């Protein structure tokens, strides 16, 4: 049983996390049948969370007169790599890329075993690990 | 003050838009160069 390496785990996790929040094809708004309503609710949520974090920054952190350009650079620096990673996965899914199939199969095999062990409170035995 | 804010908004949109376009083009370039039936 091969555990997916850290890089694969981080990339797959960040893509699924991104989709769970930002993509109406994957987030709970997928149950809303009308795309224009989905867009409307996304906009409402966007405004709500912006105001919420705005209040947090002002009232609890006292961020008045902060550097707007630095804020923009930090936000773009976080969002662009996430969106880019998602775009690479969208391409790979559309083109039926071999690497994606391999990554998904590896992840699903591992999760299957780990979840089964978890229900029985077992762990994967590693004979090379020193006991404490 | 208002003029500066609008100016900043304008340049933010400008930078973010062309950044997105540039990264998209770079991604498509890499994807095209690495595709299986590449004739180049």
Backbone of each chain as nested JSON, in Angstrom:
{
  "chains": [
    {"id": "A", "residues": [
      {"number": 1, "name": "UNK", "atoms": {"N": [0.842, -1.206, 0.0], "CA": [0.0, 0.0, 0.0], "C": [0.871, 1.248, 0.0]}},
      {"number": 2, "name": "UNK", "atoms": {"N": [0.811, 1.981, -1.102], "CA": [1.654, 3.164, -1.205], "C": [0.859, 4.401, -0.797]}},
      {"number": 3, "name": "UNK", "atoms": {"N": [1.458, 5.158, 0.108], "CA": [0.825, 6.408, 0.523], "C": [1.152, 7.477, -0.517]}},
      {"number": 4, "name": "UNK", "atoms": {"N": [0.135, 8.25, -1.004], "CA": [0.442, 9.323, -1.963], "C": [1.433, 10.302, -1.34]}},
      {"number": 5, "name": "UNK", "atoms": {"N": [2.426, 10.765, -2.131], "CA": [3.425, 11.656, -1.529], "C": [2.825, 13.017, -1.166]}},
      {"number": 6, "name": "UNK", "atoms": {"N": [3.59, 13.771, -0.388], "CA": [3.069, 15.015, 0.199], "C": [2.639, 16.008, -0.872]}},
      {"number": 7, "name": "UNK", "atoms": {"N": [3.427, 16.107, -1.945], "CA": [3.108, 17.043, -3.029], "C": [1.741, 16.723, -3.637]}},
      {"number": 8, "name": "UNK", "atoms": {"N": [1.536, 15.443, -3.977], "CA": [0.253, 15.038, -4.563], "C": [-0.902, 15.297, -3.599]}},
      {"number": 9, "name": "UNK", "atoms": {"N": [-0.679, 14.964, -2.334], "CA": [-1.738, 15.17, -1.337], "C": [-2.111, 16.644, -1.237]}},
      {"number": 10, "name": "UNK", "atoms": {"N": [-1.088, 17.513, -1.172], "CA": [-1.354, 18.951, -1.026], "C": [-2.083, 19.49, -2.258]}},
      {"number": 11, "name": "UNK", "atoms": {"N": [-1.625, 19.092, -3.454], "CA": [-2.243, 19.599, -4.686], "C": [-3.69, 19.133, -4.806]}},
      {"number": 12, "name": "UNK", "atoms": {"N": [-3.915, 17.834, -4.587], "CA": [-5.285, 17.294, -4.701], "C": [-6.206, 17.923, -3.662]}},
      {"number": 13, "name": "UNK", "atoms": {"N": [-5.693, 18.091, -2.434], "CA": [-6.499, 18.684, -1.363], "C": [-6.839, 20.134, -1.684]}},
      {"number": 14, "name": "UNK", "atoms": {"N": [-5.845, 20.893, -2.198], "CA": [-6.124, 22.304, -2.469], "C": [-7.121, 22.452, -3.614]}},
      {"number": 15, "name": "UNK", "atoms": {"N": [-7.023, 21.572, -4.631], "CA": [-7.982, 21.657, -5.735], "C": [-9.393, 21.33, -5.248]}},
      {"number": 16, "name": "UNK", "atoms": {"N": [-9.524, 20.267, -4.436], "CA": [-10.88, 19.926, -3.994], "C": [-11.423, 20.97, -3.031]}},
      {"number": 17, "name": "UNK", "atoms": {"N": [-10.55, 21.574, -2.226], "CA": [-10.994, 22.633, -1.311], "C": [-11.446, 23.859, -2.106]}},
      {"number": 18, "name": "UNK", "atoms": {"N": [-10.681, 24.216, -3.115], "CA": [-11.04, 25.346, -3.981], "C": [-12.408, 25.13, -4.606]}},
      {"number": 19, "name": "UNK", "atoms": {"N": [-12.608, 23.917, -5.161], "CA": [-13.869, 23.632, -5.842], "C": [-15.044, 23.616, -4.868]}},
      {"number": 20, "name": "UNK", "atoms": {"N": [-14.795, 23.087, -3.676], "CA": [-15.861, 22.99, -2.682], "C": [-16.403, 24.369, -2.312]}},
      {"number": 21, "name": "UNK", "atoms": {"N": [-15.536, 25.391, -2.386], "CA": [-15.966, 26.738, -2.013], "C": [-16.306, 27.592, -3.242]}},
      {"number": 22, "name": "UNK", "atoms": {"N": [-15.448, 27.576, -4.251], "CA": [-15.506, 28.575, -5.319], "C": [-16.237, 28.141, -6.582]}},
      {"number": 23, "name": "UNK", "atoms": {"N": [-16.494, 26.845, -6.757], "CA": [-17.043, 26.369, -8.02], "C": [-18.472, 25.847, -7.822]}},
      {"number": 24, "name": "UNK", "atoms": {"N": [-19.437, 26.503, -8.494], "CA": [-20.843, 26.111, -8.297], "C": [-21.156, 24.717, -8.853]}},
      {"number": 25, "name": "UNK", "atoms": {"N": [-20.229, 24.148, -9.622], "CA": [-20.449, 22.769, -10.083], "C": [-20.192, 21.78, -8.951]}},
      {"number": 26, "name": "UNK", "atoms": {"N": [-19.437, 22.206, -7.924], "CA": [-19.05, 21.3, -6.833], "C": [-19.579, 21.72, -5.474]}},
      {"number": 27, "name": "UNK", "atoms": {"N": [-19.756, 23.039, -5.255], "CA": [-20.187, 23.473, -3.921], "C": [-21.703, 23.249, -3.744]}},
      {"number": 28, "name": "UNK", "atoms": {"N": [-22.243, 23.433, -2.543], "CA": [-23.666, 23.107, -2.319], "C": [-24.64, 23.852, -3.224]}},
      {"number": 29, "name": "UNK", "atoms": {"N": [-24.212, 24.951, -3.854], "CA": [-25.105, 25.668, -4.779], "C": [-25.364, 24.879, -6.06]}},
      {"number": 30, "name": "UNK", "atoms": {"N": [-24.678, 23.736, -6.217], "CA": [-24.94, 22.881, -7.39], "C": [-26.399, 22.391, -7.402]}},
      {"number": 31, "name": "UNK", "atoms": {"N": [-27.042, 22.392, -6.235], "CA": [-28.437, 21.947, -6.16], "C": [-29.423, 23.012, -6.614]}},
      {"number": 32, "name": "UNK", "atoms": {"N": [-28.932, 24.257, -6.812], "CA": [-29.793, 25.309, -7.358], "C": [-29.814, 25.123, -8.877]}},
      {"number": 33, "name": "UNK", "atoms": {"N": [-31.013, 24.914, -9.453], "CA": [-31.042, 24.533, -10.872], "C": [-30.729, 25.661, -11.859]}},
      {"number": 34, "name": "UNK", "atoms": {"N": [-30.897, 26.924, -11.441], "CA": [-30.747, 28.037, -12.373], "C": [-29.353, 28.681, -12.24]}},
      {"number": 35, "name": "UNK", "atoms": {"N": [-28.544, 28.694, -13.326], "CA": [-27.192, 29.267, -13.25], "C": [-27.169, 30.728, -12.83]}},
      {"number": 36, "name": "UNK", "atoms": {"N": [-28.201, 31.509, -13.237], "CA": [-28.182, 32.927, -12.856], "C": [-28.44, 33.081, -11.36]}},
      {"number": 37, "name": "UNK", "atoms": {"N": [-29.262, 32.192, -10.804], "CA": [-29.486, 32.21, -9.35], "C": [-28.221, 31.773, -8.61]}},
      {"number": 38, "name": "UNK", "atoms": {"N": [-27.521, 30.792, -9.167], "CA": [-26.248, 30.345, -8.567], "C": [-25.278, 31.523, -8.506]}},
      {"number": 39, "name": "UNK", "atoms": {"N": [-25.183, 32.253, -9.635], "CA": [-24.284, 33.415, -9.691], "C": [-24.721, 34.463, -8.669]}},
      {"number": 40, "name": "UNK", "atoms": {"N": [-26.025, 34.665, -8.536], "CA": [-26.542, 35.637, -7.589], "C": [-26.158, 35.256, -6.152]}},
      {"number": 41, "name": "UNK", "atoms": {"N": [-26.356, 33.984, -5.807], "CA": [-26.02, 33.55, -4.44], "C": [-24.515, 33.625, -4.183]}},
      {"number": 42, "name": "UNK", "atoms": {"N": [-23.714, 33.313, -5.205], "CA": [-22.261, 33.445, -5.048], "C": [-21.893, 34.906, -4.752]}},
      {"number": 43, "name": "UNK", "atoms": {"N": [-22.565, 35.813, -5.454], "CA": [-22.31, 37.248, -5.264], "C": [-22.72, 37.689, -3.859]}},
      {"number": 44, "name": "UNK", "atoms": {"N": [-23.886, 37.191, -3.423], "CA": [-24.376, 37.524, -2.073], "C": [-23.37, 37.026, -1.029]}},
      {"number": 45, "name": "UNK", "atoms": {"N": [-22.914, 35.772, -1.2], "CA": [-21.947, 35.21, -0.245], "C": [-20.634, 35.99, -0.271]}},
      {"number": 46, "name": "UNK", "atoms": {"N": [-20.211, 36.388, -1.486], "CA": [-18.982, 37.167, -1.632], "C": [-19.071, 38.481, -0.854]}},
      {"number": 47, "name": "UNK", "atoms": {"N": [-20.203, 39.185, -1.031], "CA": [-20.382, 40.468, -0.341], "C": [-20.432, 40.242, 1.172]}},
      {"number": 48, "name": "UNK", "atoms": {"N": [-21.193, 39.209, 1.59], "CA": [-21.343, 38.922, 3.021], "C": [-19.986, 38.652, 3.686]}},
      {"number": 49, "name": "UNK", "atoms": {"N": [-19.179, 37.785, 3.073], "CA": [-17.889, 37.441, 3.682], "C": [-16.904, 38.605, 3.619]}},
      {"number": 50, "name": "UNK", "atoms": {"N": [-16.998, 39.415, 2.549], "CA": [-16.121, 40.589, 2.467], "C": [-16.419, 41.554, 3.601]}},
      {"number": 51, "name": "UNK", "atoms": {"N": [-17.721, 41.816, 3.818], "CA": [-18.126, 42.725, 4.899], "C": [-17.717, 42.135, 6.247]}},
      {"number": 52, "name": "UNK", "atoms": {"N": [-17.932, 40.821, 6.414], "CA": [-17.589, 40.146, 7.673], "C": [-16.102, 40.295, 7.989]}},
      {"number": 53, "name": "UNK", "atoms": {"N": [-15.249, 39.987, 7.011], "CA": [-13.81, 40.114, 7.263], "C": [-13.383, 41.575, 7.391]}},
      {"number": 54, "name": "UNK", "atoms": {"N": [-14.123, 42.461, 6.694], "CA": [-13.867, 43.887, 6.853], "C": [-14.112, 44.337, 8.287]}},
      {"number": 55, "name": "UNK", "atoms": {"N": [-15.236, 43.885, 8.851], "CA": [-15.546, 44.203, 10.257], "C": [-14.513, 43.598, 11.208]}},
      {"number": 56, "name": "UNK", "atoms": {"N": [-14.139, 42.353, 10.947], "CA": [-13.12, 41.706, 11.795], "C": [-11.827, 42.519, 11.773]}},
      {"number": 57, "name": "UNK", "atoms": {"N": [-11.401, 42.892, 10.559], "CA": [-10.133, 43.612, 10.415], "C": [-10.196, 44.964, 11.124]}},
      {"number": 58, "name": "UNK", "atoms": {"N": [-11.345, 45.643, 11.001], "CA": [-11.46, 46.978, 11.595], "C": [-11.672, 46.92, 13.111]}},
      {"number": 59, "name": "UNK", "atoms": {"N": [-12.635, 46.095, 13.558], "CA": [-13.014, 46.119, 14.976], "C": [-12.089, 45.324, 15.878]}},
      {"number": 60, "name": "UNK", "atoms": {"N": [-11.631, 44.153, 15.402], "CA": [-10.825, 43.309, 16.286], "C": [-9.326, 43.475, 16.06]}},
      {"number": 61, "name": "UNK", "atoms": {"N": [-8.939, 43.696, 14.799], "CA": [-7.51, 43.823, 14.526], "C": [-7.073, 45.283, 14.418]}},
      {"number": 62, "name": "UNK", "atoms": {"N": [-8.063, 46.193, 14.342], "CA": [-7.734, 47.62, 14.276], "C": [-7.006, 48.014, 13.007]}},
      {"number": 63, "name": "UNK", "atoms": {"N": [-7.351, 47.353, 11.903], "CA": [-6.674, 47.657, 10.633], "C": [-7.297, 48.866, 9.958]}},
      {"number": 64, "name": "UNK", "atoms": {"N": [-6.904, 50.05, 10.396], "CA": [-7.342, 51.256, 9.692], "C": [-6.146, 51.801, 8.931]}},
      {"number": 65, "name": "UNK", "atoms": {"N": [-6.413, 52.299, 7.721], "CA": [-5.341, 52.864, 6.907], "C": [-4.26, 51.863, 6.575]}},
      {"number": 66, "name": "UNK", "atoms": {"N": [-4.649, 50.599, 6.342], "CA": [-3.638, 49.596, 5.987], "C": [-3.248, 49.774, 4.527]}},
      {"number": 67, "name": "UNK", "atoms": {"N": [-2.176, 49.081, 4.13], "CA": [-1.643, 49.235, 2.797], "C": [-2.477, 48.441, 1.779]}},
      {"number": 68, "name": "UNK", "atoms": {"N": [-3.232, 49.168, 0.956], "CA": [-4.131, 48.504, -0.002], "C": [-3.349, 47.681, -1.024]}},
      {"number": 69, "name": "UNK", "atoms": {"N": [-2.239, 48.228, -1.484], "CA": [-1.471, 47.531, -2.523], "C": [-0.892, 46.22, -1.97]}},
      {"number": 70, "name": "UNK", "atoms": {"N": [-0.39, 46.276, -0.74], "CA": [0.128, 45.045, -0.109], "C": [-0.994, 44.021, 0.032]}},
      {"number": 71, "name": "UNK", "atoms": {"N": [-2.184, 44.506, 0.443], "CA": [-3.334, 43.608, 0.589], "C": [-3.694, 42.949, -0.737]}},
      {"number": 72, "name": "UNK", "atoms": {"N": [-3.703, 43.761, -1.8], "CA": [-4.009, 43.219, -3.135], "C": [-2.991, 42.161, -3.532]}},
      {"number": 73, "name": "UNK", "atoms": {"N": [-1.711, 42.474, -3.31], "CA": [-0.657, 41.532, -3.709], "C": [-0.783, 40.216, -2.938]}},
      {"number": 74, "name": "UNK", "atoms": {"N": [-1.076, 40.302, -1.636], "CA": [-1.227, 39.079, -0.83], "C": [-2.423, 38.26, -1.318]}},
      {"number": 75, "name": "UNK", "atoms": {"N": [-3.572, 38.946, -1.553], "CA": [-4.768, 38.22, -2.019], "C": [-4.523, 37.548, -3.368]}},
      {"number": 76, "name": "UNK", "atoms": {"N": [-3.945, 38.328, -4.289], "CA": [-3.674, 37.765, -5.626], "C": [-2.653, 36.628, -5.526]}},
      {"number": 77, "name": "UNK", "atoms": {"N": [-1.675, 36.806, -4.64], "CA": [-0.645, 35.776, -4.449], "C": [-1.199, 34.462, -3.927]}},
      {"number": 78, "name": "UNK", "atoms": {"N": [-2.307, 34.524, -3.197], "CA": [-2.934, 33.281, -2.709], "C": [-3.907, 32.73, -3.758]}},
      {"number": 79, "name": "UNK", "atoms": {"N": [-4.702, 33.633, -4.342], "CA": [-5.777, 33.173, -5.24], "C": [-5.277, 32.675, -6.594]}},
      {"number": 80, "name": "UNK", "atoms": {"N": [-4.284, 33.37, -7.156], "CA": [-3.818, 32.991, -8.5], "C": [-3.241, 31.565, -8.549]}},
      {"number": 81, "name": "UNK", "atoms": {"N": [-2.334, 31.179, -7.645], "CA": [-1.849, 29.799, -7.697], "C": [-2.952, 28.76, -7.521]}},
      {"number": 82, "name": "UNK", "atoms": {"N": [-3.926, 29.045, -6.655], "CA": [-5.033, 28.099, -6.453], "C": [-5.867, 27.961, -7.722]}},
      {"number": 83, "name": "UNK", "atoms": {"N": [-6.227, 29.097, -8.32], "CA": [-7.033, 29.073, -9.543], "C": [-6.254, 28.407, -10.678]}},
      {"number": 84, "name": "UNK", "atoms": {"N": [-4.957, 28.665, -10.723], "CA": [-4.115, 28.075, -11.776], "C": [-4.052, 26.555, -11.632]}},
      {"number": 85, "name": "UNK", "atoms": {"N": [-3.857, 26.091, -10.395], "CA": [-3.83, 24.642, -10.148], "C": [-5.142, 24.011, -10.571]}},
      {"number": 86, "name": "UNK", "atoms": {"N": [-6.249, 24.679, -10.233], "CA": [-7.564, 24.179, -10.629], "C": [-7.673, 24.122, -12.149]}},
      {"number": 87, "name": "UNK", "atoms": {"N": [-7.157, 25.15, -12.831], "CA": [-7.228, 25.188, -14.304], "C": [-6.453, 24.022, -14.921]}},
      {"number": 88, "name": "UNK", "atoms": {"N": [-5.299, 23.7, -14.319], "CA": [-4.504, 22.563, -14.816], "C": [-5.31, 21.271, -14.675]}},
      {"number": 89, "name": "UNK", "atoms": {"N": [-6.024, 21.138, -13.553], "CA": [-6.841, 19.935, -13.341], "C": [-8.036, 19.884, -14.304]}},
      {"number": 90, "name": "UNK", "atoms": {"N": [-8.637, 21.05, -14.569], "CA": [-9.761, 21.101, -15.515], "C": [-9.291, 20.643, -16.898]}},
      {"number": 91, "name": "UNK", "atoms": {"N": [-8.125, 21.142, -17.325], "CA": [-7.533, 20.716, -18.609], "C": [-7.309, 19.217, -18.633]}},
      {"number": 92, "name": "UNK", "atoms": {"N": [-6.703, 18.71, -17.535], "CA": [-6.359, 17.293, -17.468], "C": [-7.618, 16.429, -17.521]}},
      {"number": 93, "name": "UNK", "atoms": {"N": [-8.687, 16.873, -16.855], "CA": [-9.941, 16.118, -16.88], "C": [-10.542, 16.115, -18.283]}},
      {"number": 94, "name": "UNK", "atoms": {"N": [-10.504, 17.278, -18.938], "CA": [-11.058, 17.382, -20.286], "C": [-10.285, 16.505, -21.278]}},
      {"number": 95, "name": "UNK", "atoms": {"N": [-8.943, 16.504, -21.155], "CA": [-8.106, 15.756, -22.099], "C": [-7.901, 14.299, -21.683]}},
      {"number": 96, "name": "UNK", "atoms": {"N": [-8.454, 13.895, -20.538], "CA": [-8.263, 12.526, -20.052], "C": [-6.795, 12.202, -19.793]}},
      {"number": 97, "name": "UNK", "atoms": {"N": [-6.097, 13.088, -19.1], "CA": [-4.651, 12.915, -18.875], "C": [-4.348, 11.668, -18.042]}},
      {"number": 98, "name": "UNK", "atoms": {"N": [-3.239, 10.996, -18.403], "CA": [-2.869, 9.75, -17.737], "C": [-2.464, 9.995, -16.282]}},
      {"number": 99, "name": "UNK", "atoms": {"N": [-1.718, 11.094, -16.067], "CA": [-1.227, 11.375, -14.702], "C": [-2.376, 11.581, -13.723]}},
      {"number": 100, "name": "UNK", "atoms": {"N": [-3.451, 12.224, -14.206], "CA": [-4.567, 12.5, -13.305], "C": [-5.266, 11.202, -12.901]}},
      {"number": 101, "name": "UNK", "atoms": {"N": [-5.415, 10.297, -13.874], "CA": [-6.035, 8.998, -13.603], "C": [-5.218, 8.261, -12.535]}},
      {"number": 102, "name": "UNK", "atoms": {"N": [-3.908, 8.289, -12.717], "CA": [-3.007, 7.609, -11.775], "C": [-3.107, 8.237, -10.369]}},
      {"number": 103, "name": "UNK", "atoms": {"N": [-3.098, 9.561, -10.31], "CA": [-3.185, 10.269, -9.021], "C": [-4.483, 9.932, -8.311]}},
      {"number": 104, "name": "UNK", "atoms": {"N": [-5.593, 9.963, -9.085], "CA": [-6.905, 9.728, -8.477], "C": [-7.027, 8.295, -7.968]}},
      {"number": 105, "name": "UNK", "atoms": {"N": [-6.509, 7.346, -8.776], "CA": [-6.58, 5.939, -8.37], "C": [-5.764, 5.697, -7.109]}},
      {"number": 106, "name": "UNK", "atoms": {"N": [-4.576, 6.294, -7.08], "CA": [-3.703, 6.149, -5.909], "C": [-4.382, 6.704, -4.657]}},
      {"number": 107, "name": "UNK", "atoms": {"N": [-4.975, 7.903, -4.811], "CA": [-5.638, 8.545, -3.675], "C": [-6.844, 7.717, -3.199]}},
      {"number": 108, "name": "UNK", "atoms": {"N": [-7.618, 7.216, -4.179], "CA": [-8.816, 6.475, -3.805], "C": [-8.472, 5.143, -3.119]}},
      {"number": 109, "name": "UNK", "atoms": {"N": [-7.428, 4.452, -3.644], "CA": [-6.962, 3.207, -2.997], "C": [-6.558, 3.461, -1.558]}},
      {"number": 110, "name": "UNK", "atoms": {"N": [-5.772, 4.539, -1.369], "CA": [-5.253, 4.846, -0.042], "C": [-6.373, 5.218, 0.928]}},
      {"number": 111, "name": "UNK", "atoms": {"N": [-7.309, 6.063, 0.44], "CA": [-8.414, 6.51, 1.299], "C": [-9.292, 5.339, 1.721]}},
      {"number": 112, "name": "UNK", "atoms": {"N": [-9.511, 4.417, 0.768], "CA": [-10.337, 3.238, 1.047], "C": [-9.776, 2.461, 2.231]}},
      {"number": 113, "name": "UNK", "atoms": {"N": [-8.461, 2.193, 2.171], "CA": [-7.814, 1.413, 3.227], "C": [-7.796, 2.186, 4.541]}},
      {"number": 114, "name": "UNK", "atoms": {"N": [-7.421, 3.466, 4.456], "CA": [-7.299, 4.278, 5.68], "C": [-8.655, 4.421, 6.374]}},
      {"number": 115, "name": "UNK", "atoms": {"N": [-9.717, 4.655, 5.588], "CA": [-11.041, 4.804, 6.188], "C": [-11.51, 3.509, 6.838]}},
      {"number": 116, "name": "UNK", "atoms": {"N": [-11.183, 2.395, 6.189], "CA": [-11.586, 1.108, 6.766], "C": [-10.84, 0.858, 8.085]}},
      {"number": 117, "name": "UNK", "atoms": {"N": [-9.538, 1.179, 8.079], "CA": [-8.759, 0.998, 9.314], "C": [-9.282, 1.907, 10.425]}},
      {"number": 118, "name": "UNK", "atoms": {"N": [-9.659, 3.115, 10.036], "CA": [-10.116, 4.109, 11.016], "C": [-11.358, 3.614, 11.758]}},
      {"number": 119, "name": "UNK", "atoms": {"N": [-12.281, 2.981, 11.03], "CA": [-13.509, 2.509, 11.68], "C": [-13.215, 1.435, 12.72]}},
      {"number": 120, "name": "UNK", "atoms": {"N": [-12.093, 0.716, 12.536], "CA": [-11.746, -0.334, 13.493], "C": [-10.638, 0.103, 14.439]}},
      {"number": 121, "name": "UNK", "atoms": {"N": [-10.272, 1.39, 14.354], "CA": [-9.217, 1.942, 15.193], "C": [-7.878, 1.222, 15.003]}},
      {"number": 122, "name": "UNK", "atoms": {"N": [-7.559, 0.883, 13.744], "CA": [-6.277, 0.274, 13.406], "C": [-5.395, 1.298, 12.694]}},
      {"number": 123, "name": "UNK", "atoms": {"N": [-4.12, 0.974, 12.574], "CA": [-3.221, 1.79, 11.745], "C": [-2.449, 0.847, 10.814]}},
      {"number": 124, "name": "UNK", "atoms": {"N": [-1.908, 1.409, 9.727], "CA": [-1.101, 0.593, 8.824], "C": [0.196, 0.235, 9.533]}},
      {"number": 125, "name": "UNK", "atoms": {"N": [0.513, -1.061, 9.548], "CA": [1.703, -1.502, 10.251], "C": [2.945, -1.18, 9.436]}},
      {"number": 126, "name": "UNK", "atoms": {"N": [3.871, -0.481, 10.075], "CA": [5.148, -0.192, 9.429], "C": [6.244, -0.9, 10.201]}},
      {"number": 127, "name": "UNK", "atoms": {"N": [6.764, -2.042, 9.665], "CA": [7.75, -2.837, 10.4], "C": [9.079, -2.107, 10.603]}},
      {"number": 128, "name": "UNK", "atoms": {"N": [9.316, -1.047, 9.819], "CA": [10.599, -0.344, 9.945], "C": [10.568, 0.766, 10.996]}},
      {"number": 129, "name": "UNK", "atoms": {"N": [9.374, 1.041, 11.516], "CA": [9.255, 2.132, 12.487], "C": [9.659, 1.642, 13.875]}},
      {"number": 130, "name": "UNK", "atoms": {"N": [10.509, 2.43, 14.514], "CA": [10.949, 2.071, 15.876], "C": [9.816, 2.335, 16.859]}},
      {"number": 131, "name": "UNK", "atoms": {"N": [9.595, 1.38, 17.782], "CA": [8.574, 1.626, 18.793], "C": [9.16, 2.487, 19.903]}},
      {"number": 132, "name": "UNK", "atoms": {"N": [8.288, 3.26, 20.56], "CA": [8.769, 4.179, 21.582], "C": [8.934, 3.476, 22.925]}}
    ]},
    {"id": "B", "residues": [
      {"number": 1, "name": "UNK", "atoms": {"N": [-8.506, 62.301, -3.108], "CA": [-8.688, 60.993, -2.436], "C": [-9.493, 60.032, -3.314]}},
      {"number": 2, "name": "UNK", "atoms": {"N": [-10.678, 60.533, -3.772], "CA": [-11.533, 59.687, -4.624], "C": [-10.823, 59.351, -5.929]}},
      {"number": 3, "name": "UNK", "atoms": {"N": [-10.118, 60.35, -6.462], "CA": [-9.401, 60.14, -7.73], "C": [-8.34, 59.056, -7.563]}},
      {"number": 4, "name": "UNK", "atoms": {"N": [-7.626, 59.117, -6.435], "CA": [-6.583, 58.1, -6.169], "C": [-7.177, 56.71, -6.042]}},
      {"number": 5, "name": "UNK", "atoms": {"N": [-8.338, 56.639, -5.374], "CA": [-8.977, 55.324, -5.19], "C": [-9.428, 54.739, -6.521]}},
      {"number": 6, "name": "UNK", "atoms": {"N": [-10.014, 55.599, -7.371], "CA": [-10.463, 55.122, -8.688], "C": [-9.262, 54.706, -9.538]}},
      {"number": 7, "name": "UNK", "atoms": {"N": [-8.184, 55.488, -9.398], "CA": [-6.951, 55.16, -10.121], "C": [-6.418, 53.79, -9.685]}},
      {"number": 8, "name": "UNK", "atoms": {"N": [-6.436, 53.574, -8.382], "CA": [-5.953, 52.284, -7.849], "C": [-6.846, 51.141, -8.319]}},
      {"number": 9, "name": "UNK", "atoms": {"N": [-8.165, 51.371, -8.303], "CA": [-9.104, 50.343, -8.789], "C": [-8.827, 50.023, -10.254]}},
      {"number": 10, "name": "UNK", "atoms": {"N": [-8.631, 51.079, -11.047], "CA": [-8.354, 50.892, -12.479], "C": [-7.107, 50.043, -12.684]}},
      {"number": 11, "name": "UNK", "atoms": {"N": [-6.011, 50.427, -12.017], "CA": [-4.754, 49.689, -12.218], "C": [-4.819, 48.277, -11.645]}},
      {"number": 12, "name": "UNK", "atoms": {"N": [-5.588, 48.093, -10.554], "CA": [-5.77, 46.75, -10.004], "C": [-6.442, 45.85, -11.021]}},
      {"number": 13, "name": "UNK", "atoms": {"N": [-7.534, 46.365, -11.613], "CA": [-8.263, 45.566, -12.606], "C": [-7.375, 45.286, -13.82]}},
      {"number": 14, "name": "UNK", "atoms": {"N": [-6.625, 46.312, -14.222], "CA": [-5.697, 46.172, -15.359], "C": [-4.695, 45.059, -15.081]}},
      {"number": 15, "name": "UNK", "atoms": {"N": [-4.038, 45.12, -13.91], "CA": [-2.985, 44.151, -13.578], "C": [-3.569, 42.746, -13.439]}},
      {"number": 16, "name": "UNK", "atoms": {"N": [-4.681, 42.629, -12.71], "CA": [-5.264, 41.305, -12.471], "C": [-5.734, 40.685, -13.79]}},
      {"number": 17, "name": "UNK", "atoms": {"N": [-6.369, 41.499, -14.649], "CA": [-6.853, 40.986, -15.936], "C": [-5.711, 40.455, -16.793]}},
      {"number": 18, "name": "UNK", "atoms": {"N": [-4.681, 41.284, -16.983], "CA": [-3.582, 40.868, -17.868], "C": [-2.711, 39.8, -17.238]}},
      {"number": 19, "name": "UNK", "atoms": {"N": [-2.655, 39.778, -15.909], "CA": [-1.964, 38.678, -15.218], "C": [-2.665, 37.357, -15.53]}},
      {"number": 20, "name": "UNK", "atoms": {"N": [-4.014, 37.385, -15.437], "CA": [-4.797, 36.175, -15.736], "C": [-4.596, 35.751, -17.183]}},
      {"number": 21, "name": "UNK", "atoms": {"N": [-4.631, 36.716, -18.1], "CA": [-4.444, 36.4, -19.521], "C": [-3.049, 35.805, -19.743]}},
      {"number": 22, "name": "UNK", "atoms": {"N": [-2.04, 36.452, -19.166], "CA": [-0.652, 35.993, -19.341], "C": [-0.448, 34.588, -18.822]}},
      {"number": 23, "name": "UNK", "atoms": {"N": [-0.976, 34.3, -17.638], "CA": [-0.805, 32.972, -17.047], "C": [-1.563, 31.924, -17.872]}},
      {"number": 24, "name": "UNK", "atoms": {"N": [-2.736, 32.307, -18.35], "CA": [-3.51, 31.389, -19.192], "C": [-2.747, 31.046, -20.477]}},
      {"number": 25, "name": "UNK", "atoms": {"N": [-2.175, 32.067, -21.105], "CA": [-1.418, 31.845, -22.346], "C": [-0.206, 30.955, -22.07]}},
      {"number": 26, "name": "UNK", "atoms": {"N": [0.493, 31.222, -20.963], "CA": [1.661, 30.396, -20.601], "C": [1.239, 28.946, -20.4]}},
      {"number": 27, "name": "UNK", "atoms": {"N": [0.109, 28.742, -19.719], "CA": [-0.402, 27.391, -19.467], "C": [-0.738, 26.679, -20.78]}},
      {"number": 28, "name": "UNK", "atoms": {"N": [-1.426, 27.395, -21.676], "CA": [-1.783, 26.793, -22.97], "C": [-0.538, 26.462, -23.789]}},
      {"number": 29, "name": "UNK", "atoms": {"N": [0.481, 27.329, -23.695], "CA": [1.74, 27.092, -24.409], "C": [2.382, 25.795, -23.924]}},
      {"number": 30, "name": "UNK", "atoms": {"N": [2.451, 25.644, -22.609], "CA": [3.061, 24.439, -22.027], "C": [2.241, 23.207, -22.399]}},
      {"number": 31, "name": "UNK", "atoms": {"N": [0.925, 23.305, -22.318], "CA": [0.041, 22.182, -22.634], "C": [0.197, 21.769, -24.1]}},
      {"number": 32, "name": "UNK", "atoms": {"N": [0.281, 22.775, -24.985], "CA": [0.418, 22.497, -26.411], "C": [1.769, 21.847, -26.707]}},
      {"number": 33, "name": "UNK", "atoms": {"N": [2.815, 22.364, -26.06], "CA": [4.166, 21.843, -26.301], "C": [4.31, 20.409, -25.816]}},
      {"number": 34, "name": "UNK", "atoms": {"N": [3.537, 20.035, -24.778], "CA": [3.678, 18.696, -24.187], "C": [2.624, 17.7, -24.639]}},
      {"number": 35, "name": "UNK", "atoms": {"N": [1.777, 18.084, -25.591], "CA": [0.72, 17.143, -25.977], "C": [1.306, 15.966, -26.762]}},
      {"number": 36, "name": "UNK", "atoms": {"N": [0.567, 14.859, -26.786], "CA": [1.086, 13.609, -27.351], "C": [1.402, 13.679, -28.83]}},
      {"number": 37, "name": "UNK", "atoms": {"N": [0.516, 14.319, -29.621], "CA": [0.694, 14.324, -31.063], "C": [1.443, 15.564, -31.548]}},
      {"number": 38, "name": "UNK", "atoms": {"N": [2.358, 16.043, -30.713], "CA": [3.088, 17.27, -31.043], "C": [3.905, 17.106, -32.325]}},
      {"number": 39, "name": "UNK", "atoms": {"N": [3.671, 17.982, -33.299], "CA": [4.357, 17.89, -34.589], "C": [5.576, 18.805, -34.666]}},
      {"number": 40, "name": "UNK", "atoms": {"N": [5.82, 19.613, -33.649], "CA": [6.932, 20.581, -33.713], "C": [8.3, 19.912, -33.654]}}
    ]}
  ]
}
